[in-house]
């Protein structure tokens, strides 16, 4: 018998839609890699675990902010969050981190190379005491020099690796970033 991916997808959708709230398929899950298409937020309710330490999402899903919100709500031990290739709207993750960054209090690595973070988001992320690695874009709508206070080394107490894509920023912002004294600054 041949099967079609859509048949499996529909069966999973039906299964998930009928699972009682709070039920988890893998309650002790520590590592989640999500490569599947456009339903990350829907599946998150099954896979997000209070023991989850690593979440890697490789989808350009419109529901990506809801997936990250689910991680904030249900994965208090999360230490690494990687989002690639990234959201369809590069700024859509900013509001999630602005709203619930302190729920990611144990986060050490945040890799969102295709997400654009605003100055406000960086100020929120700077509150994460254990954050060691940050990879992101800077929102081109913000003025480059306005990032100076948000990215100063005093703000990010534990940050040792900062990876920023600067294609859309002014040269003044680039020189500002290069003036920071970090062990590893990748521009």
PyMOL commands that set and color helices and strands:
alter all, ss='L'
color gray80, all
select helices_A, chain A and resi 5-17+40-47+64-74+92-104+119-125+144-147+171-178
alter helices_A, ss='H'
color red, helices_A
select strands_A, chain A and resi 31-34+54-57+80-83+109-117+133-138+161-165+184-186
alter strands_A, ss='S'
color yellow, strands_A
deselect
rebuild
show_as cartoon
